């Protein structure tokens, strides 16, 4: 992921806590405090922002997307970004943040 603010800003430090951060090239990260400022298409979404999709290939059913974000990262997800998460991760975020 390429970020202008690599000098240790709050958004950068939060996103670095994701184990996929160094290898990630997605422009939309749910841990980004400035997510609302990012632009891009469907392919620019983090894996935890993609809804589950079922496809049939040669009579077999495959599912992709829809993974639930780990609780350790859900705790770090800003409330304003929850609407960007996929439905399973949104439900888990509400469960984790019930306090």
Order of alpha helices (4+ residues) and beta strands (2+ residues): alpha-beta-beta-alpha-alpha
